[in-house]
């Protein structure tokens, strides 16, 4: 009987711990609304005094991404497990859900294990979700895999950074 108790107790403890840890580390779900023609980097600057007002929709944080891709918001930055949803929005407000894609799903010559279900390189998606910076901001890209490096490289990021810097300095 003691052996069974010593065997079962750690297993029960482990799964109980995992459950409560996940519950504790899960934060508010987030919805991103992006203009249907926007392609490029999206940066969200949290804790901005002159940022967009806090909005919720169906108990989800709502972020309306401006046409320049830089959103200043009064929401506090939070870290943890997040349920993200991304939508492209047309002029009439109609939403089209867009999925998150991972660059590791695409096969390259250096890929050691090829993905037999590689997505189309022309498929529009959200890449690099969850990138965070020391200032608490977060970033992702709206792009196809094919355009990710060719269109949004060093020169693009220089221009994007200058737009972001100007917007932040105008806020102060």
Buried (B, 14 or more C-beta within 10 A) or exposed (E): EEEEEEEEEEEEEEEEEEEEEEEEEEBEBBBBBBBBEBBBBBBBBBBBEEBBEEBEEEEBBBBBBBEBBBBBBBBEBEEEEBEBBBBBBEEEEEBEEBEBBBEEEBEEEEEEEEEEEEBEEEEBBBBBBEEEEEEBBBBBBBBBBEBBEEEBEEEEEEEBEEBBEEBBEEEE
